[in-house]
Amino acid sequence: MPELWPIIILGFVAFVTSFGAHVVAVNLPAYAAQVGVGVAMIGLLIAAYDAAEVVAKPIFGAIADRRGMKQTMLAGIAVFVLASLAYLWVNPRLLLLIRFLQGAGAAALSAVSLALVGAYAVEHRGRAYGIYNGIKGAGYVVSPLIGGAIVLKADFAMIFVVAAGIGVLAFILSLFLPKPKIDIKPGLEDDDDIGLSGLLTVFRQSSLWPWYLVAVVNMFFVGILFGFLPVRVYDLGYGPLINGIILTAVSASYLLIQPLAGAMADRVNPALTIRIGLLLSGACVILTPFVTGWLLFVVAILAGIGVGTVWTNTDTLVSQRAQAGKLGATMGVAGTFKEIGDMLGPLLIGVVSQAFGLTVGFVSCGILGLLALGLIANGKVVSRQSVS
């Protein structure tokens, strides 16, 4: 795989947004105590980052198709870095604005780096997305540990210095990215609409809608695994140590499976691997409230494997189906659907569980995932489709 090192760089660029999102989010209680705000503001601060990504990802993807992918990605990294450093000089109560600006920068670097993976990796796209998502996902794992250590040894503001430093390193590394194998020169159409007509074309591409919806459902499962599995563990009376062991195992399985699942998708129809992943994760979510002890541990790991498999192979499949000249916009739209699922998934299981109990919450969300299999039961996918 000769394009491996550009994929590693792009994975590190994506690491910037996963780390930047969670290193702040997990330490917001410290900020709330420092500034004197309540849990409602904590919720808004978390949502602001995601909301910016929901709105901006498809827009920046379309801009990248017209103005150039590498330039757009570098601009996104710069916005993220400047927004992070700005927290050091503004009133801490303006963190909501800082988080929105961070999210806007993250939208550009995330959507475009995702598209560039498809441009660099033509022959081994599944494996490339597996490596990319594995590196990006590491940000979710290490950010709580690093953020907690920073707050313990320094203060909340130092988190933004570290996030900016990682962004600067990603910017420098990105300067060395070679020309992609696929011709992704900016479009020649009228620039007045910054490619929004092309963006609407992507939304109208009906062959992609089932896979966008699969991405939403998969993020439901991510919300369950990392948000409500601890609730189940707490209900069983297990201590923090067992909770930490289970969540670490889920994170490891979710990360480690992605390169393997991507490599498998290069040999097998990626739609098939997505179906297998959805079936596995959906069944495990349904089983979660009915198992305890080591069986819960095994079910949680299998759910992580299912989610990771769907994540990587959905990226692979969507990139293969992107129309010529619209790779950036297509991956931007796909990213927006992921963010929507990331926001709505925990909300859905939370509301259902509050009304009917945790068991119904797990079972209903698991069934929803299995119903998504019907959307792609008859789907056909081309193993390799040119986007040039």
C-alpha positions in Angstrom: 0.0 0.0 0.0 2.3 2.8 -1.2 -0.1 5.6 -0.1 0.1 4.6 3.5 2.0 7.6 4.9 -0.4 10.2 3.5 -3.3 8.2 5.1 -1.5 8.4 8.4 -1.1 12.1 8.1 -4.8 12.5 7.2 -5.7 10.3 10.2 -3.7 12.6 12.4 -5.5 15.6 11.0 -8.8 13.9 11.9 -7.4 13.1 15.3 -7.3 16.9 15.8 -11.1 17.1 15.8 -11.8 14.0 17.8 -9.3 15.0 20.5 -10.4 18.7 20.4 -14.1 17.7 20.8 -13.6 15.4 23.7 -10.7 16.8 25.6 -12.9 19.9 26.4 -16.2 18.0 26.7 -15.0 15.6 29.4 -13.6 18.5 31.5 -16.6 20.9 31.3 -17.6 20.2 34.9 -14.3 21.8 35.9 -15.1 24.8 33.7 -18.6 25.0 35.2 -17.3 25.1 38.7 -14.7 27.8 37.7 -17.2 30.1 35.9 -20.3 29.3 37.9 -22.7 27.8 35.2 -25.0 24.9 35.4 -25.5 21.6 33.6 -27.7 23.2 31.0 -24.7 25.3 29.8 -22.5 22.2 29.7 -25.1 20.6 27.4 -25.0 23.7 25.2 -21.2 23.8 25.0 -21.1 20.1 23.9 -23.9 20.7 21.3 -22.2 23.9 19.9 -19.3 21.9 18.6 -21.5 19.3 17.0 -23.9 21.9 15.6 -21.1 23.7 13.9 -20.0 20.5 12.2 -23.5 19.6 11.2 -24.0 22.9 9.3 -20.4 23.4 8.0 -19.2 19.9 6.9 -21.2 19.7 3.6 -20.5 23.4 2.8 -16.7 23.0 3.3 -16.9 19.8 1.3 -18.4 21.7 -1.6 -15.9 24.5 -1.3 -13.1 22.0 -1.3 -14.4 20.6 -4.6 -14.3 24.1 -6.1 -11.3 25.8 -4.4 -9.0 22.8 -3.7 -9.1 20.2 -1.0 -5.7 20.7 0.5 -6.1 24.4 0.8 -9.5 24.1 2.4 -8.2 21.5 4.9 -5.3 23.8 5.9 -7.7 26.7 6.3 -9.9 24.5 8.6 -6.9 23.6 10.7 -5.9 27.2 11.0 -9.4 28.2 12.1 -9.3 25.5 14.8 -5.9 26.6 16.1 -6.8 30.3 16.2 -10.1 29.6 17.9 -8.4 27.4 20.5 -5.8 30.1 21.3 -8.4 32.8 21.4 -9.8 31.3 24.6 -6.7 32.5 26.4 -7.6 36.1 25.7 -11.3 36.2 25.9 -13.7 36.2 28.8 -14.2 32.5 29.8 -17.9 33.0 29.5 -17.5 33.3 25.8 -16.5 29.6 25.6 -19.8 28.9 23.7 -18.5 31.1 20.8 -15.1 29.5 21.0 -16.6 26.0 20.8 -18.7 26.9 17.8 -15.6 28.3 16.0 -13.6 25.3 16.9 -16.4 23.1 15.5 -16.4 25.1 12.2 -12.7 24.6 11.7 -13.0 21.0 12.6 -15.8 20.6 10.1 -13.5 21.7 7.3 -10.5 19.6 8.3 -12.6 16.5 9.1 -14.8 16.5 5.9 -11.9 17.2 3.6 -9.4 14.8 5.2 -12.1 12.1 4.8 -12.5 12.9 1.1 -8.7 13.0 0.6 -8.4 9.5 1.8 -10.6 8.4 -1.1 -8.5 10.5 -3.4 -5.2 9.0 -2.3 -6.4 5.4 -1.9 -7.7 4.1 -5.1 -6.9 0.4 -5.0 -7.1 -0.2 -1.2 -9.7 2.2 -0.1 -11.3 0.0 2.6 -7.9 -0.5 4.3 -7.1 3.2 4.0 -10.3 4.2 5.7 -9.8 1.6 8.4 -6.3 3.1 9.2 -7.7 6.7 9.0 -10.6 6.0 11.4 -8.4 4.0 13.7 -6.1 7.0 14.2 -9.0 9.4 14.4 -10.7 7.2 17.0 -7.6 7.2 19.2 -8.5 10.9 20.0 -11.7 9.7 21.8 -9.6 7.3 23.9 -6.7 9.4 25.0 -8.5 12.8 25.4 -10.1 12.0 28.7 -6.8 10.9 30.2 -4.7 13.8 28.8 -7.4 16.3 29.6 -7.8 15.1 33.1 -4.0 15.3 33.7 -3.9 18.8 32.3 -6.7 20.1 34.5 -5.1 18.3 37.5 -1.6 19.8 36.9 -2.4 23.1 35.4 -5.9 24.6 34.6 -8.8 24.3 32.2 -7.4 27.0 29.8 -4.2 24.9 29.2 -6.4 22.3 27.4 -6.8 24.8 24.5 -3.1 25.3 24.3 -2.5 21.6 23.9 -5.3 21.3 21.3 -3.8 24.2 19.4 -0.4 22.6 19.5 -1.7 19.4 18.0 -3.4 21.4 15.3 -0.2 23.2 14.5 1.6 19.9 14.1 -1.2 18.6 11.8 -0.9 21.8 9.7 2.9 21.3 9.3 2.5 17.6 8.4 -0.2 18.4 5.9 2.1 20.7 3.9 4.0 17.6 2.8 1.0 15.7 1.4 1.7 14.7 -2.2 -0.6 15.2 -5.2 -3.5 12.6 -5.0 -3.8 9.8 -7.5 -7.3 11.0 -8.4 -7.5 14.4 -10.2 -9.3 16.6 -7.8 -8.6 20.0 -9.4 -11.1 22.7 -8.4 -14.2 22.9 -10.5 -14.5 25.4 -13.4 -18.1 26.4 -12.9 -19.3 29.8 -11.7 -18.0 30.4 -8.2 -20.8 32.7 -7.1 -22.6 29.9 -5.4 -19.4 28.3 -3.9 -20.6 25.0 -5.3 -23.9 24.9 -3.5 -25.7 23.7 -6.6 -23.2 20.8 -6.6 -24.0 20.3 -2.9 -27.8 20.0 -3.7 -26.9 17.4 -6.4 -25.2 15.3 -3.7 -28.3 15.5 -1.5 -30.4 14.4 -4.4 -28.3 11.3 -5.2 -30.8 8.7 -4.1 -28.3 5.8 -4.1 -26.5 7.4 -1.1 -29.5 7.9 1.1 -29.7 4.4 2.6 -26.0 4.6 3.5 -26.4 8.0 5.1 -29.2 6.6 7.2 -27.1 3.6 8.1 -24.4 6.1 9.3 -27.1 7.8 11.5 -28.1 4.5 13.1 -24.5 3.5 13.6 -24.0 6.7 15.6 -27.0 5.8 17.7 -25.0 2.7 18.7 -21.9 4.8 19.4 -24.0 6.9 21.7 -25.3 3.8 23.5 -21.9 2.2 23.9 -20.1 5.3 25.2 -23.0 7.0 26.9 -25.5 4.4 28.2 -23.5 1.2 28.7 -22.0 2.9 31.8 -25.6 3.4 33.0 -26.2 -0.3 32.6 -23.0 -1.1 34.5 -24.0 1.3 37.3 -27.4 -0.3 37.5 -25.8 -3.7 38.1 -23.8 -2.3 41.0 -20.4 -2.7 39.5 -17.7 -0.3 40.6 -15.8 2.4 38.7 -12.9 -0.1 38.0 -15.2 -2.6 36.2 -16.9 0.2 34.3 -13.5 1.5 33.2 -12.3 -2.0 32.1 -15.5 -2.5 30.0 -15.4 0.9 28.3 -11.7 0.5 27.6 -12.4 -2.9 26.0 -15.2 -1.4 23.9 -12.9 1.4 22.7 -10.1 -1.0 21.9 -12.4 -3.3 19.9 -13.9 -0.4 18.1 -10.5 1.0 17.1 -8.7 -2.2 16.3 -11.4 -3.7 14.1 -11.4 -0.8 11.6 -8.2 -1.6 9.7 -9.2 -5.2 9.6 -12.7 -4.5 8.5 -11.5 -2.1 5.9 -9.1 -4.7 4.5 -11.9 -7.2 4.3 -14.0 -4.7 2.4 -11.3 -4.5 -0.2 -11.8 -8.3 -0.8 -15.6 -8.5 -0.2 -18.5 -6.2 -1.2 -18.4 -3.4 1.5 -22.2 -3.5 1.6 -21.9 -7.1 2.9 -19.5 -6.1 5.7 -21.9 -3.2 6.6 -24.8 -5.7 6.9 -22.8 -8.0 9.1 -21.6 -5.1 11.3 -25.2 -3.8 11.8 -26.5 -7.2 12.5 -23.8 -7.8 15.1 -24.0 -4.4 16.9 -27.9 -4.4 16.8 -28.1 -7.9 18.3 -25.6 -7.0 21.0 -27.4 -3.8 21.9 -30.6 -5.8 22.3 -28.8 -8.3 24.5 -27.1 -5.8 26.7 -29.9 -5.4 29.4 -30.2 -9.2 29.7 -26.6 -10.2 30.4 -24.3 -9.7 33.3 -20.7 -10.4 34.3 -18.4 -11.8 31.7 -21.2 -12.2 29.2 -21.8 -8.4 29.4 -18.1 -7.9 28.8 -18.2 -10.1 25.7 -21.4 -8.6 24.3 -19.9 -5.0 24.7 -16.8 -6.0 22.8 -18.8 -7.5 20.0 -21.0 -4.4 19.8 -17.8 -2.3 19.5 -16.6 -4.6 16.7 -19.9 -4.2 14.9 -19.9 -0.4 15.2 -16.3 -0.1 14.0 -17.0 -2.3 11.0 -20.0 -0.2 9.9 -18.1 3.1 10.4 -15.2 2.3 8.2 -17.1 0.4 5.5 -19.7 3.1 5.2 -17.0 5.7 4.5 -15.5 3.3 1.9 -18.8 2.7 0.1 -20.0 6.3 0.1 -16.6 7.5 -1.4 -16.9 4.8 -4.1 -20.4 6.1 -5.0 -19.4 9.8 -5.1 -20.0 11.5 -8.5 -17.1 12.9 -10.4 -15.9 16.2 -9.0 -18.1 15.9 -5.9 -16.0 13.8 -3.6 -15.6 16.6 -1.0 -19.2 17.5 -0.9 -20.3 13.8 -0.7 -18.0 13.1 2.3 -19.1 16.3 3.9 -22.7 15.4 3.7 -21.9 11.9 5.1 -20.1 13.6 8.0 -23.1 15.7 8.7 -25.3 12.6 9.0 -22.8 11.2 11.4 -23.0 14.3 13.5 -26.8 14.2 13.4 -26.7 10.6 14.7 -24.2 11.6 17.3 -26.5 14.2 18.7 -29.9 12.4 18.3 -28.8 8.9 19.3 -28.1 9.5 23.0 -31.2 11.8 23.1 -33.4 9.0 21.7 -32.3 6.2 24.1 -32.3 8.7 27.0 -36.0 9.7 26.4 -37.1 6.2 25.8 -35.3 4.9 28.9 -36.7 7.7 31.0 -40.2 6.8 29.9 -40.1 3.1 29.7 -37.0 1.9 31.5 -33.4 1.1 30.4 -34.3 -2.3 29.0 -36.8 -0.9 26.6 -34.3 1.8 25.6 -31.6 -0.7 24.7 -34.1 -3.1 22.9 -35.8 -0.4 20.9 -32.6 1.1 19.7 -31.2 -2.3 18.8 -34.4 -3.1 16.8 -34.1 0.2 15.0 -30.6 -0.7 13.9 -31.8 -4.1 12.6 -34.6 -2.4 10.7 -32.0 -0.4 9.0 -30.9 -3.6 7.4 -34.1 -3.5 5.3 -32.9 -0.2 3.7 -29.9 -1.9 2.2 -31.1 -5.5 1.8 -31.3 -5.2 -1.9 -28.6 -2.6 -2.4 -26.0 -3.2 -5.0 -22.5 -1.6 -4.9 -19.7 -1.4 -7.3 -16.5 -2.7 -5.9 -14.6 0.1 -7.4 -16.0 3.3 -9.0 -13.9 6.1 -10.4 -14.6 9.5 -9.0 -12.4 11.3 -11.5 
